[in-house]
Amino acid sequence: MLVLVAPGQGAQTPGFLTDWLALPGAADRVAAWSDAIGLDLAHFGTKADADEIRDTSVAQPLLVAAGILSAAALGDMAGIAPGAVAGHSVGEITAAVFAGVLDDTAALSLVRRRGLAMAEAAAVTETGMSALLGGDPEVSVAHLEKLGLTPANVNGAGQIVAAGTMEQLAALNEDKPEGVRKVVPLKVAGAFHTRHMAPAVDKLAEAAKALTPADPKVTYVSNKDGRAVASGTEVLDRLVGQVANPVRWDLCMETFKELGVTAIIEVCPGGTLTGLAKRALPGVRTLALKTPDNLDAARELVAEHTQA
């Protein structure tokens, strides 16, 4: 069984959209999205520097656009026929498009509002996120709570991401949990999936009222708790609330295992989630769509592992 996954914020790098825009029809599609949401996606995906695309209000729509574009280059959802879809953090909106819950324009409009609301919430207090490499998850979580930090991403494969104020993160760097080898700051501009994002929830809920979600056409796995969600309305509700709740990617991977996953393809800018899967799901084939050069290999994997 094939699972199609979409990465979250921090996966973006300068110029990562350049090669994808060279594909037939891609530039026109991105231009239409840009007009719809009032953001020049082509510019930010090709010419902007790392600081510019670190901006939450830019990074989030850019990542969703890249994920939809790369999946479209791979083939339509009927041709790909994944057994399940899921996304990490903002990647859940991308996954909602894969599942047919939202169309691409609705998804880009929602993520534009999400990015702006979360950027505004992040501006209240200087906050950030750092990944903990190594260590025992239970020990790390207890240590983070002692420092006033939130385990905002529990990613599995031994990886936890802490979020909080810059002072709290500095304290973590000086006082790592037992067994943690390194604390790595992430390329994000706020403490996402924590109480610091609570102001963004109401604004996103208001934006969601204008949308009419469809029920998922394939299994949609939510990163709130790793549960498969069958209602489009519930998917949308979870997308709204999840901005202030921890991401449980570890539970998503447990669900993939229970569903019988045999292969995982991560859409552009892939690499993060397939890296976690290699450690947590041994024996499962993985492929990251980093550039269009990966498409042929991805199509072969689709043919080998999709449901009849």
Contacts in CASP RR format, 6 or more apart in sequence:
PFRMAT RR
TARGET T0000
AUTHOR 0000-0000-0000
METHOD contacts of the structure
MODEL  1
MLVLVAPGQGAQTPGFLTDWLALPGAADRVAAWSDAIGLDLAHFGTKADA
DEIRDTSVAQPLLVAAGILSAAALGDMAGIAPGAVAGHSVGEITAAVFAG
VLDDTAALSLVRRRGLAMAEAAAVTETGMSALLGGDPEVSVAHLEKLGLT
PANVNGAGQIVAAGTMEQLAALNEDKPEGVRKVVPLKVAGAFHTRHMAPA
VDKLAEAAKALTPADPKVTYVSNKDGRAVASGTEVLDRLVGQVANPVRWD
LCMETFKELGVTAIIEVCPGGTLTGLAKRALPGVRTLALKTPDNLDAARE
LVAEHTQA
1 83 0 8 1.000
1 84 0 8 1.000
1 259 0 8 1.000
1 260 0 8 1.000
1 261 0 8 1.000
1 262 0 8 1.000
1 263 0 8 1.000
1 305 0 8 1.000
1 307 0 8 1.000
2 80 0 8 1.000
2 81 0 8 1.000
2 82 0 8 1.000
2 83 0 8 1.000
2 261 0 8 1.000
2 262 0 8 1.000
2 263 0 8 1.000
2 264 0 8 1.000
2 265 0 8 1.000
2 301 0 8 1.000
2 302 0 8 1.000
2 305 0 8 1.000
2 306 0 8 1.000
2 307 0 8 1.000
3 82 0 8 1.000
3 83 0 8 1.000
3 84 0 8 1.000
3 85 0 8 1.000
3 86 0 8 1.000
3 221 0 8 1.000
3 256 0 8 1.000
3 259 0 8 1.000
3 261 0 8 1.000
3 263 0 8 1.000
3 264 0 8 1.000
3 265 0 8 1.000
4 71 0 8 1.000
4 80 0 8 1.000
4 82 0 8 1.000
4 84 0 8 1.000
4 85 0 8 1.000
4 95 0 8 1.000
4 98 0 8 1.000
4 264 0 8 1.000
4 265 0 8 1.000
4 267 0 8 1.000
5 85 0 8 1.000
5 86 0 8 1.000
5 87 0 8 1.000
5 88 0 8 1.000
5 95 0 8 1.000
5 264 0 8 1.000
5 265 0 8 1.000
5 266 0 8 1.000
5 267 0 8 1.000
5 273 0 8 1.000
6 63 0 8 1.000
6 64 0 8 1.000
6 67 0 8 1.000
6 85 0 8 1.000
6 86 0 8 1.000
6 87 0 8 1.000
6 88 0 8 1.000
6 91 0 8 1.000
6 92 0 8 1.000
6 94 0 8 1.000
6 95 0 8 1.000
6 98 0 8 1.000
6 266 0 8 1.000
6 267 0 8 1.000
7 63 0 8 1.000
7 87 0 8 1.000
7 88 0 8 1.000
7 91 0 8 1.000
7 266 0 8 1.000
7 267 0 8 1.000
7 269 0 8 1.000
7 270 0 8 1.000
7 271 0 8 1.000
7 272 0 8 1.000
7 273 0 8 1.000
8 63 0 8 1.000
8 87 0 8 1.000
8 88 0 8 1.000
8 89 0 8 1.000
8 90 0 8 1.000
8 91 0 8 1.000
8 272 0 8 1.000
9 56 0 8 1.000
9 59 0 8 1.000
9 60 0 8 1.000
9 63 0 8 1.000
9 89 0 8 1.000
9 90 0 8 1.000
9 187 0 8 1.000
9 188 0 8 1.000
9 192 0 8 1.000
10 54 0 8 1.000
10 59 0 8 1.000
10 186 0 8 1.000
10 187 0 8 1.000
10 188 0 8 1.000
10 272 0 8 1.000
11 63 0 8 1.000
11 269 0 8 1.000
11 270 0 8 1.000
11 271 0 8 1.000
11 272 0 8 1.000
12 53 0 8 1.000
12 54 0 8 1.000
12 59 0 8 1.000
12 62 0 8 1.000
12 63 0 8 1.000
12 66 0 8 1.000
12 187 0 8 1.000
12 269 0 8 1.000
13 50 0 8 1.000
13 53 0 8 1.000
13 269 0 8 1.000
14 45 0 8 1.000
14 48 0 8 1.000
14 49 0 8 1.000
14 50 0 8 1.000
14 53 0 8 1.000
15 45 0 8 1.000
15 46 0 8 1.000
15 47 0 8 1.000
15 48 0 8 1.000
16 45 0 8 1.000
16 66 0 8 1.000
16 268 0 8 1.000
16 269 0 8 1.000
17 30 0 8 1.000
17 41 0 8 1.000
17 42 0 8 1.000
17 44 0 8 1.000
17 45 0 8 1.000
17 46 0 8 1.000
17 62 0 8 1.000
17 65 0 8 1.000
17 66 0 8 1.000
17 69 0 8 1.000
17 268 0 8 1.000
18 45 0 8 1.000
18 46 0 8 1.000
19 291 0 8 1.000
19 292 0 8 1.000
19 293 0 8 1.000
20 26 0 8 1.000
20 66 0 8 1.000
20 69 0 8 1.000
20 70 0 8 1.000
20 73 0 8 1.000
20 268 0 8 1.000
20 291 0 8 1.000
20 292 0 8 1.000
21 27 0 8 1.000
21 30 0 8 1.000
21 42 0 8 1.000
21 46 0 8 1.000
22 292 0 8 1.000
23 73 0 8 1.000
23 292 0 8 1.000
26 69 0 8 1.000
26 73 0 8 1.000
27 42 0 8 1.000
29 69 0 8 1.000
29 72 0 8 1.000
30 41 0 8 1.000
30 42 0 8 1.000
30 65 0 8 1.000
30 69 0 8 1.000
31 42 0 8 1.000
33 41 0 8 1.000
33 65 0 8 1.000
33 104 0 8 1.000
33 105 0 8 1.000
33 108 0 8 1.000
34 40 0 8 1.000
34 41 0 8 1.000
34 42 0 8 1.000
36 105 0 8 1.000
36 108 0 8 1.000
36 109 0 8 1.000
37 61 0 8 1.000
37 108 0 8 1.000
37 109 0 8 1.000
37 112 0 8 1.000
38 112 0 8 1.000
39 58 0 8 1.000
39 61 0 8 1.000
39 112 0 8 1.000
41 61 0 8 1.000
41 62 0 8 1.000
41 65 0 8 1.000
44 52 0 8 1.000
44 53 0 8 1.000
44 58 0 8 1.000
44 62 0 8 1.000
45 53 0 8 1.000
45 62 0 8 1.000
45 66 0 8 1.000
48 58 0 8 1.000
50 187 0 8 1.000
52 58 0 8 1.000
53 59 0 8 1.000
53 62 0 8 1.000
54 187 0 8 1.000
54 188 0 8 1.000
54 189 0 8 1.000
55 119 0 8 1.000
55 189 0 8 1.000
56 115 0 8 1.000
56 118 0 8 1.000
56 119 0 8 1.000
56 122 0 8 1.000
56 188 0 8 1.000
56 189 0 8 1.000
56 190 0 8 1.000
57 112 0 8 1.000
57 115 0 8 1.000
57 116 0 8 1.000
57 118 0 8 1.000
57 119 0 8 1.000
59 115 0 8 1.000
59 188 0 8 1.000
59 189 0 8 1.000
60 90 0 8 1.000
60 111 0 8 1.000
60 112 0 8 1.000
60 114 0 8 1.000
60 115 0 8 1.000
60 118 0 8 1.000
61 108 0 8 1.000
61 111 0 8 1.000
61 112 0 8 1.000
61 115 0 8 1.000
63 90 0 8 1.000
63 91 0 8 1.000
63 94 0 8 1.000
63 269 0 8 1.000
64 90 0 8 1.000
64 91 0 8 1.000
64 93 0 8 1.000
64 94 0 8 1.000
64 97 0 8 1.000
64 107 0 8 1.000
64 108 0 8 1.000
64 111 0 8 1.000
65 108 0 8 1.000
66 267 0 8 1.000
66 268 0 8 1.000
66 269 0 8 1.000
67 94 0 8 1.000
67 267 0 8 1.000
67 268 0 8 1.000
68 94 0 8 1.000
68 97 0 8 1.000
68 104 0 8 1.000
68 107 0 8 1.000
68 267 0 8 1.000
69 268 0 8 1.000
70 267 0 8 1.000
70 268 0 8 1.000
70 289 0 8 1.000
71 77 0 8 1.000
71 80 0 8 1.000
71 94 0 8 1.000
71 98 0 8 1.000
71 267 0 8 1.000
71 289 0 8 1.000
73 292 0 8 1.000
73 295 0 8 1.000
74 80 0 8 1.000
74 265 0 8 1.000
74 267 0 8 1.000
74 289 0 8 1.000
74 295 0 8 1.000
74 298 0 8 1.000
74 299 0 8 1.000
74 302 0 8 1.000
75 299 0 8 1.000
77 98 0 8 1.000
77 100 0 8 1.000
77 217 0 8 1.000
77 218 0 8 1.000
79 302 0 8 1.000
79 306 0 8 1.000
80 302 0 8 1.000
80 306 0 8 1.000
81 218 0 8 1.000
81 302 0 8 1.000
81 306 0 8 1.000
81 307 0 8 1.000
82 98 0 8 1.000
82 218 0 8 1.000
82 265 0 8 1.000
82 306 0 8 1.000
83 218 0 8 1.000
83 219 0 8 1.000
83 259 0 8 1.000
83 306 0 8 1.000
83 307 0 8 1.000
84 218 0 8 1.000
84 219 0 8 1.000
84 220 0 8 1.000
84 221 0 8 1.000
84 228 0 8 1.000
84 255 0 8 1.000
84 256 0 8 1.000
84 259 0 8 1.000
84 261 0 8 1.000
85 95 0 8 1.000
85 98 0 8 1.000
85 99 0 8 1.000
85 216 0 8 1.000
85 218 0 8 1.000
85 219 0 8 1.000
85 220 0 8 1.000
85 221 0 8 1.000
86 92 0 8 1.000
86 95 0 8 1.000
86 220 0 8 1.000
86 221 0 8 1.000
86 222 0 8 1.000
86 223 0 8 1.000
86 226 0 8 1.000
86 252 0 8 1.000
86 256 0 8 1.000
87 94 0 8 1.000
87 95 0 8 1.000
87 221 0 8 1.000
87 223 0 8 1.000
87 252 0 8 1.000
87 273 0 8 1.000
88 153 0 8 1.000
88 155 0 8 1.000
88 223 0 8 1.000
88 247 0 8 1.000
88 249 0 8 1.000
88 272 0 8 1.000
88 273 0 8 1.000
89 153 0 8 1.000
89 192 0 8 1.000
89 193 0 8 1.000
89 223 0 8 1.000
89 242 0 8 1.000
89 247 0 8 1.000
90 111 0 8 1.000
90 114 0 8 1.000
90 115 0 8 1.000
92 222 0 8 1.000
92 223 0 8 1.000
92 238 0 8 1.000
92 239 0 8 1.000
92 242 0 8 1.000
93 102 0 8 1.000
93 107 0 8 1.000
93 110 0 8 1.000
93 111 0 8 1.000
93 114 0 8 1.000
93 239 0 8 1.000
94 107 0 8 1.000
94 267 0 8 1.000
95 220 0 8 1.000
96 102 0 8 1.000
96 107 0 8 1.000
96 213 0 8 1.000
96 220 0 8 1.000
96 235 0 8 1.000
96 236 0 8 1.000
96 239 0 8 1.000
97 103 0 8 1.000
97 104 0 8 1.000
97 107 0 8 1.000
98 218 0 8 1.000
99 216 0 8 1.000
99 217 0 8 1.000
99 218 0 8 1.000
99 220 0 8 1.000
99 235 0 8 1.000
100 214 0 8 1.000
100 216 0 8 1.000
100 217 0 8 1.000
101 213 0 8 1.000
101 214 0 8 1.000
101 215 0 8 1.000
101 216 0 8 1.000
101 220 0 8 1.000
101 232 0 8 1.000
101 235 0 8 1.000
101 236 0 8 1.000
102 110 0 8 1.000
102 211 0 8 1.000
102 213 0 8 1.000
102 214 0 8 1.000
102 236 0 8 1.000
106 211 0 8 1.000
109 207 0 8 1.000
110 204 0 8 1.000
110 207 0 8 1.000
110 208 0 8 1.000
110 211 0 8 1.000
110 239 0 8 1.000
113 203 0 8 1.000
113 204 0 8 1.000
113 207 0 8 1.000
114 200 0 8 1.000
114 204 0 8 1.000
114 207 0 8 1.000
114 243 0 8 1.000
115 200 0 8 1.000
117 199 0 8 1.000
117 200 0 8 1.000
117 203 0 8 1.000
117 204 0 8 1.000
117 243 0 8 1.000
118 190 0 8 1.000
118 192 0 8 1.000
118 197 0 8 1.000
118 200 0 8 1.000
118 243 0 8 1.000
119 189 0 8 1.000
120 199 0 8 1.000
120 200 0 8 1.000
120 203 0 8 1.000
121 196 0 8 1.000
121 197 0 8 1.000
121 198 0 8 1.000
121 199 0 8 1.000
121 200 0 8 1.000
122 189 0 8 1.000
122 190 0 8 1.000
122 191 0 8 1.000
122 192 0 8 1.000
122 196 0 8 1.000
122 197 0 8 1.000
124 196 0 8 1.000
124 199 0 8 1.000
125 165 0 8 1.000
125 196 0 8 1.000
126 165 0 8 1.000
126 166 0 8 1.000
127 163 0 8 1.000
127 164 0 8 1.000
127 165 0 8 1.000
127 166 0 8 1.000
127 190 0 8 1.000
127 191 0 8 1.000
127 194 0 8 1.000
127 196 0 8 1.000
128 163 0 8 1.000
128 164 0 8 1.000
128 165 0 8 1.000
128 166 0 8 1.000
128 169 0 8 1.000
128 185 0 8 1.000
128 186 0 8 1.000
128 188 0 8 1.000
128 189 0 8 1.000
128 190 0 8 1.000
128 191 0 8 1.000
129 152 0 8 1.000
129 153 0 8 1.000
129 161 0 8 1.000
129 162 0 8 1.000
129 163 0 8 1.000
129 164 0 8 1.000
129 169 0 8 1.000
129 185 0 8 1.000
129 186 0 8 1.000
129 188 0 8 1.000
129 190 0 8 1.000
129 191 0 8 1.000
129 192 0 8 1.000
130 161 0 8 1.000
130 162 0 8 1.000
130 163 0 8 1.000
130 169 0 8 1.000
130 172 0 8 1.000
130 173 0 8 1.000
130 183 0 8 1.000
130 184 0 8 1.000
130 185 0 8 1.000
130 186 0 8 1.000
131 159 0 8 1.000
131 160 0 8 1.000
131 161 0 8 1.000
131 162 0 8 1.000
131 183 0 8 1.000
131 184 0 8 1.000
131 186 0 8 1.000
132 140 0 8 1.000
132 159 0 8 1.000
132 160 0 8 1.000
132 161 0 8 1.000
132 162 0 8 1.000
132 176 0 8 1.000
132 177 0 8 1.000
132 180 0 8 1.000
132 182 0 8 1.000
132 183 0 8 1.000
133 159 0 8 1.000
133 180 0 8 1.000
133 181 0 8 1.000
133 182 0 8 1.000
133 183 0 8 1.000
133 184 0 8 1.000
134 158 0 8 1.000
134 159 0 8 1.000
134 179 0 8 1.000
134 180 0 8 1.000
134 181 0 8 1.000
134 182 0 8 1.000
135 158 0 8 1.000
135 177 0 8 1.000
135 178 0 8 1.000
135 179 0 8 1.000
135 180 0 8 1.000
135 181 0 8 1.000
136 177 0 8 1.000
136 178 0 8 1.000
136 179 0 8 1.000
137 154 0 8 1.000
137 156 0 8 1.000
137 158 0 8 1.000
137 160 0 8 1.000
139 177 0 8 1.000
139 178 0 8 1.000
139 179 0 8 1.000
140 151 0 8 1.000
140 160 0 8 1.000
140 177 0 8 1.000
140 180 0 8 1.000
141 151 0 8 1.000
141 154 0 8 1.000
141 160 0 8 1.000
142 177 0 8 1.000
143 175 0 8 1.000
143 176 0 8 1.000
143 177 0 8 1.000
143 178 0 8 1.000
144 150 0 8 1.000
144 151 0 8 1.000
144 160 0 8 1.000
144 162 0 8 1.000
144 172 0 8 1.000
144 177 0 8 1.000
145 151 0 8 1.000
147 168 0 8 1.000
147 171 0 8 1.000
147 172 0 8 1.000
147 175 0 8 1.000
148 164 0 8 1.000
148 168 0 8 1.000
149 162 0 8 1.000
149 163 0 8 1.000
149 164 0 8 1.000
149 168 0 8 1.000
149 169 0 8 1.000
149 172 0 8 1.000
150 162 0 8 1.000
150 163 0 8 1.000
150 164 0 8 1.000
150 191 0 8 1.000
150 193 0 8 1.000
150 194 0 8 1.000
150 195 0 8 1.000
150 246 0 8 1.000
151 160 0 8 1.000
151 161 0 8 1.000
151 162 0 8 1.000
151 246 0 8 1.000
152 161 0 8 1.000
152 162 0 8 1.000
152 163 0 8 1.000
152 191 0 8 1.000
152 192 0 8 1.000
152 193 0 8 1.000
152 194 0 8 1.000
152 246 0 8 1.000
152 247 0 8 1.000
153 159 0 8 1.000
153 160 0 8 1.000
153 161 0 8 1.000
153 163 0 8 1.000
153 193 0 8 1.000
153 246 0 8 1.000
153 247 0 8 1.000
153 249 0 8 1.000
154 160 0 8 1.000
154 246 0 8 1.000
154 247 0 8 1.000
154 248 0 8 1.000
154 249 0 8 1.000
154 250 0 8 1.000
154 251 0 8 1.000
155 161 0 8 1.000
155 247 0 8 1.000
155 249 0 8 1.000
155 250 0 8 1.000
155 276 0 8 1.000
156 249 0 8 1.000
156 250 0 8 1.000
156 253 0 8 1.000
156 276 0 8 1.000
156 279 0 8 1.000
156 280 0 8 1.000
157 250 0 8 1.000
157 275 0 8 1.000
157 276 0 8 1.000
157 279 0 8 1.000
157 280 0 8 1.000
158 279 0 8 1.000
159 276 0 8 1.000
161 186 0 8 1.000
162 169 0 8 1.000
162 172 0 8 1.000
162 183 0 8 1.000
163 190 0 8 1.000
163 191 0 8 1.000
163 192 0 8 1.000
163 193 0 8 1.000
163 194 0 8 1.000
163 196 0 8 1.000
164 191 0 8 1.000
164 194 0 8 1.000
164 196 0 8 1.000
165 191 0 8 1.000
169 183 0 8 1.000
169 185 0 8 1.000
172 183 0 8 1.000
173 183 0 8 1.000
176 182 0 8 1.000
176 183 0 8 1.000
190 196 0 8 1.000
191 197 0 8 1.000
192 243 0 8 1.000
193 242 0 8 1.000
193 243 0 8 1.000
193 244 0 8 1.000
193 245 0 8 1.000
193 246 0 8 1.000
193 247 0 8 1.000
194 244 0 8 1.000
194 246 0 8 1.000
195 244 0 8 1.000
197 243 0 8 1.000
197 244 0 8 1.000
198 244 0 8 1.000
200 243 0 8 1.000
200 244 0 8 1.000
201 240 0 8 1.000
201 241 0 8 1.000
201 243 0 8 1.000
201 244 0 8 1.000
204 239 0 8 1.000
204 240 0 8 1.000
204 241 0 8 1.000
204 243 0 8 1.000
205 240 0 8 1.000
205 241 0 8 1.000
208 236 0 8 1.000
208 237 0 8 1.000
208 239 0 8 1.000
208 240 0 8 1.000
211 236 0 8 1.000
213 232 0 8 1.000
213 233 0 8 1.000
213 235 0 8 1.000
213 236 0 8 1.000
214 232 0 8 1.000
215 230 0 8 1.000
215 231 0 8 1.000
215 232 0 8 1.000
216 229 0 8 1.000
216 230 0 8 1.000
216 232 0 8 1.000
216 235 0 8 1.000
219 228 0 8 1.000
219 259 0 8 1.000
220 228 0 8 1.000
220 229 0 8 1.000
220 230 0 8 1.000
220 235 0 8 1.000
221 227 0 8 1.000
221 228 0 8 1.000
221 229 0 8 1.000
221 252 0 8 1.000
221 255 0 8 1.000
221 256 0 8 1.000
222 228 0 8 1.000
222 229 0 8 1.000
222 235 0 8 1.000
222 238 0 8 1.000
222 242 0 8 1.000
222 252 0 8 1.000
223 242 0 8 1.000
223 247 0 8 1.000
223 248 0 8 1.000
223 249 0 8 1.000
223 251 0 8 1.000
223 252 0 8 1.000
224 238 0 8 1.000
224 242 0 8 1.000
224 245 0 8 1.000
224 248 0 8 1.000
225 248 0 8 1.000
225 251 0 8 1.000
226 248 0 8 1.000
226 251 0 8 1.000
226 252 0 8 1.000
226 254 0 8 1.000
226 255 0 8 1.000
227 251 0 8 1.000
227 255 0 8 1.000
228 255 0 8 1.000
228 259 0 8 1.000
229 235 0 8 1.000
229 238 0 8 1.000
249 273 0 8 1.000
249 276 0 8 1.000
250 280 0 8 1.000
253 276 0 8 1.000
253 277 0 8 1.000
253 280 0 8 1.000
253 281 0 8 1.000
256 264 0 8 1.000
256 277 0 8 1.000
256 281 0 8 1.000
256 284 0 8 1.000
257 281 0 8 1.000
261 281 0 8 1.000
261 284 0 8 1.000
262 284 0 8 1.000
262 285 0 8 1.000
262 305 0 8 1.000
263 284 0 8 1.000
263 285 0 8 1.000
263 286 0 8 1.000
263 287 0 8 1.000
263 301 0 8 1.000
263 304 0 8 1.000
263 305 0 8 1.000
264 273 0 8 1.000
264 274 0 8 1.000
264 277 0 8 1.000
264 281 0 8 1.000
264 284 0 8 1.000
264 285 0 8 1.000
264 286 0 8 1.000
264 287 0 8 1.000
265 286 0 8 1.000
265 287 0 8 1.000
265 288 0 8 1.000
265 289 0 8 1.000
265 298 0 8 1.000
265 301 0 8 1.000
265 302 0 8 1.000
266 272 0 8 1.000
266 273 0 8 1.000
266 274 0 8 1.000
266 286 0 8 1.000
266 287 0 8 1.000
266 288 0 8 1.000
266 289 0 8 1.000
267 289 0 8 1.000
268 289 0 8 1.000
268 290 0 8 1.000
268 291 0 8 1.000
269 290 0 8 1.000
270 288 0 8 1.000
270 289 0 8 1.000
270 290 0 8 1.000
271 288 0 8 1.000
271 290 0 8 1.000
273 288 0 8 1.000
274 286 0 8 1.000
274 287 0 8 1.000
274 288 0 8 1.000
275 286 0 8 1.000
275 288 0 8 1.000
277 284 0 8 1.000
277 286 0 8 1.000
278 286 0 8 1.000
285 301 0 8 1.000
285 304 0 8 1.000
285 305 0 8 1.000
287 294 0 8 1.000
287 297 0 8 1.000
287 298 0 8 1.000
287 301 0 8 1.000
288 294 0 8 1.000
289 295 0 8 1.000
289 298 0 8 1.000
END
